[in-house]
Amino acid sequence: MTKLIRKLRKNEDGATAIEYGLIAALIAVVLVGTLTALGTALDDLFGDVGSKIEGAGEQAATPPATP
């Protein structure tokens, strides 16, 4: 019985799996945060570019004023 308890105390396979799981979860959290921030920044950038393109199209479509 004592041998079995010693063997179970030395077995660290489960602990290693839990550590890998925690590392994977941490990486996932960092990725979600980074991609969310990057997505917001890209959304703002494309919104600005789109509004400038629309403004340029409207400006080109209006005929010049005649004196």
N, CA, C and O of each residue as an XYZ file, in Angstrom:
268
protein
N       0.827     -1.194      0.000
C       0.000      0.000      0.000
C       0.868      1.254      0.000
O       0.552      2.229     -0.681
N       1.938      1.232      0.746
C       2.837      2.379      0.802
C       3.483      2.628     -0.553
O       3.692      3.775     -0.946
N       3.798      1.550     -1.267
C       4.385      1.684     -2.594
C       3.418      2.388     -3.554
O       3.824      3.235     -4.348
N       2.158      2.030     -3.469
C       1.151      2.619     -4.344
C       1.017      4.116     -4.085
O       0.935      4.904     -5.027
N       0.995      4.502     -2.838
C       0.875      5.926     -2.489
C       2.096      6.693     -2.977
O       1.953      7.796     -3.505
N       3.274      6.146     -2.816
C       4.498      6.805     -3.301
C       4.460      6.954     -4.821
O       4.835      7.988     -5.373
N       3.997      5.891     -5.479
C       3.918      5.927     -6.936
C       2.937      7.007     -7.400
O       3.224      7.741     -8.345
N       1.799      7.102     -6.746
C       0.813      8.116     -7.115
C       1.325      9.532     -6.843
O       1.020     10.451     -7.604
N       2.089      9.719     -5.782
C       2.631     11.041     -5.463
C       3.675     11.476     -6.476
O       3.818     12.667     -6.751
N       4.409     10.516     -7.034
C       5.446     10.838     -8.007
C       4.882     11.014     -9.415
O       5.539     11.609    -10.270
N       3.693     10.512     -9.665
C       3.088     10.610    -10.994
C       2.648     12.051    -11.238
O       1.758     12.556    -10.553
N       3.266     12.708    -12.207
C       2.958     14.107    -12.495
C       2.359     14.283    -13.876
O       2.341     15.404    -14.384
N       1.870     13.231    -14.503
C       1.277     13.343    -15.831
C       0.064     14.258    -15.832
O      -0.082     15.087    -16.730
N      -0.784     14.125    -14.865
C      -1.973     14.972    -14.780
C      -1.622     16.423    -14.572
O      -2.250     17.304    -15.159
N      -0.625     16.687    -13.744
C      -0.197     18.062    -13.492
C       0.356     18.691    -14.762
O       0.119     19.869    -15.028
N       1.080     17.922    -15.535
C       1.632     18.438    -16.780
C       0.512     18.774    -17.755
O       0.565     19.807    -18.423
N      -0.481     17.934    -17.845
C      -1.606     18.190    -18.740
C      -2.354     19.454    -18.314
O      -2.766     20.252    -19.157
N      -2.523     19.628    -17.021
C      -3.199     20.832    -16.519
C      -2.381     22.071    -16.839
O      -2.940     23.099    -17.221
N      -1.066     21.991    -16.688
C      -0.205     23.136    -17.010
C      -0.313     23.500    -18.485
O      -0.407     24.678    -18.831
N      -0.300     22.488    -19.360
C      -0.448     22.767    -20.783
C      -1.815     23.377    -21.079
O      -1.927     24.267    -21.922
N      -2.829     22.914    -20.407
C      -4.168     23.475    -20.581
C      -4.228     24.928    -20.150
O      -4.846     25.751    -20.825
N      -3.594     25.251    -19.036
C      -3.566     26.643    -18.565
C      -2.800     27.539    -19.524
O      -3.204     28.675    -19.775
N      -1.699     27.033    -20.059
C      -0.920     27.813    -21.021
C      -1.750     28.062    -22.285
O      -1.761     29.177    -22.808
N      -2.437     27.039    -22.772
C      -3.281     27.196    -23.959
C      -4.409     28.189    -23.700
O      -4.742     28.987    -24.577
N      -4.996     28.151    -22.518
C      -6.066     29.096    -22.178
C      -5.530     30.523    -22.119
O      -6.196     31.449    -22.580
N      -4.353     30.711    -21.565
C      -3.746     32.037    -21.498
C      -3.458     32.571    -22.893
O      -3.714     33.741    -23.179
N      -2.934     31.725    -23.753
C      -2.663     32.145    -25.133
C      -3.967     32.527    -25.833
O      -4.005     33.509    -26.574
N      -5.023     31.765    -25.607
C      -6.319     32.064    -26.221
C      -6.848     33.410    -25.745
O      -7.376     34.183    -26.545
N      -6.715     33.698    -24.465
C      -7.193     34.979    -23.925
C      -6.413     36.134    -24.540
O      -6.998     37.152    -24.913
N      -5.097     35.982    -24.649
C      -4.272     37.037    -25.244
C      -4.637     37.234    -26.713
O      -4.728     38.370    -27.179
N      -4.844     36.149    -27.441
C      -5.219     36.259    -28.849
C      -6.564     36.959    -29.031
O      -6.713     37.810    -29.908
N      -7.528     36.602    -28.208
C      -8.845     37.235    -28.322
C      -8.733     38.734    -28.046
O      -9.312     39.543    -28.771
N      -8.009     39.099    -27.025
C      -7.837     40.524    -26.713
C      -7.120     41.270    -27.821
O      -7.527     42.369    -28.197
N      -6.061     40.682    -28.343
C      -5.291     41.329    -29.405
C      -6.110     41.457    -30.676
O      -6.126     42.518    -31.300
N      -6.789     40.391    -31.065
C      -7.574     40.442    -32.294
C      -8.770     41.376    -32.174
O      -9.176     41.987    -33.163
N      -9.335     41.495    -30.985
C     -10.432     42.442    -30.780
C      -9.939     43.868    -30.945
O     -10.583     44.674    -31.618
N      -8.815     44.185    -30.344
C      -8.258     45.534    -30.471
C      -7.846     45.819    -31.912
O      -8.093     46.909    -32.429
N      -7.228     44.852    -32.549
C      -6.814     45.025    -33.937
C      -8.023     45.170    -34.846
O      -8.004     45.975    -35.776
N      -9.060     44.410    -34.592
C     -10.278     44.502    -35.395
C     -10.930     45.865    -35.276
O     -11.409     46.410    -36.270
N     -10.957     46.421    -34.081
C     -11.526     47.751    -33.877
C     -10.701     48.805    -34.613
O     -11.255     49.701    -35.248
N      -9.380     48.692    -34.523
C      -8.511     49.646    -35.206
C      -8.677     49.547    -36.719
O      -8.714     50.569    -37.405
N      -8.779     48.335    -37.244
C      -8.967     48.167    -38.688
C     -10.330     48.680    -39.128
O     -10.457     49.252    -40.211
N     -11.347     48.482    -38.303
C     -12.680     48.987    -38.621
C     -12.652     50.508    -38.729
O     -13.227     51.079    -39.656
N     -11.983     51.164    -37.781
C     -11.856     52.618    -37.830
C     -11.085     53.072    -39.066
O     -11.465     54.043    -39.721
N     -10.008     52.370    -39.378
C      -9.186     52.724    -40.538
C      -9.990     52.594    -41.829
O      -9.981     53.510    -42.651
N     -10.679     51.481    -42.019
C     -11.462     51.303    -43.238
C     -12.638     52.274    -43.292
O     -13.035     52.701    -44.376
N     -13.193     52.627    -42.145
C     -14.264     53.628    -42.117
C     -13.768     54.983    -42.580
O     -14.449     55.668    -43.343
N     -12.577     55.378    -42.119
C     -11.987     56.653    -42.551
C     -11.684     56.646    -44.040
O     -11.971     57.619    -44.737
N     -11.109     55.562    -44.531
C     -10.786     55.461    -45.956
C     -12.072     55.506    -46.781
O     -12.121     56.181    -47.809
N     -13.101     54.802    -46.347
C     -14.373     54.788    -47.068
C     -15.015     56.161    -47.126
O     -15.543     56.556    -48.165
N     -14.976     56.891    -46.024
C     -15.578     58.225    -46.019
C     -14.781     59.191    -46.897
O     -15.362     60.073    -47.530
N     -13.465     59.035    -46.939
C     -12.656     59.887    -47.818
C     -12.930     59.577    -49.278
O     -12.969     60.483    -50.112
N     -13.120     58.297    -49.593
C     -13.436     57.922    -50.970
C     -14.806     58.461    -51.358
O     -14.977     58.963    -52.469
N     -15.784     58.366    -50.465
C     -17.110     58.905    -50.749
C     -17.049     60.410    -50.939
O     -17.689     60.955    -51.838
N     -16.278     61.085    -50.090
C     -16.132     62.540    -50.200
C     -15.473     62.939    -51.513
O     -15.861     63.931    -52.130
N     -14.481     62.172    -51.939
C     -13.809     62.471    -53.200
C     -14.752     62.227    -54.369
O     -14.722     62.966    -55.353
N     -15.588     61.198    -54.274
C     -16.547     60.914    -55.343
C     -17.599     61.992    -55.451
O     -17.974     62.374    -56.559
N     -18.082     62.489    -54.337
C     -19.079     63.557    -54.340
C     -18.481     64.849    -54.865
O     -19.137     65.599    -55.588
N     -17.253     65.100    -54.505
C     -16.580     66.330    -54.942
C     -16.358     66.289    -56.449
O     -16.516     67.309    -57.120
N     -16.002     65.148    -56.987
C     -15.771     65.020    -58.413
C     -17.084     65.053    -59.191
O     -17.086     65.450    -60.357
N     -18.183     64.652    -58.592
C     -19.464     64.599    -59.283
C     -20.129     65.961    -59.389
O     -20.952     66.160    -60.282
N     -19.811     66.893    -58.528
C     -20.435     68.207    -58.575
C     -19.745     69.058    -59.646
O     -18.518     69.149    -59.671
N     -20.521     69.669    -60.515
C     -19.899     70.504    -61.550
C     -19.327     71.774    -60.949
O     -19.841     72.288    -59.956
N     -18.279     72.270    -61.543
C     -17.683     73.513    -61.018
C     -18.649     74.682    -61.216
O     -19.429     74.712    -62.168
N     -18.576     75.624    -60.311
C     -19.440     76.797    -60.385
C     -18.980     77.696    -61.534
O     -17.786     77.929    -61.719
N     -19.938     78.189    -62.290
C     -19.592     79.073    -63.409
C     -19.734     80.516    -62.961
O     -20.693     80.850    -62.264
N     -18.815     81.368    -63.340
C     -18.872     82.782    -62.892
C     -19.857     83.601    -63.665
O     -20.010     84.794    -63.401
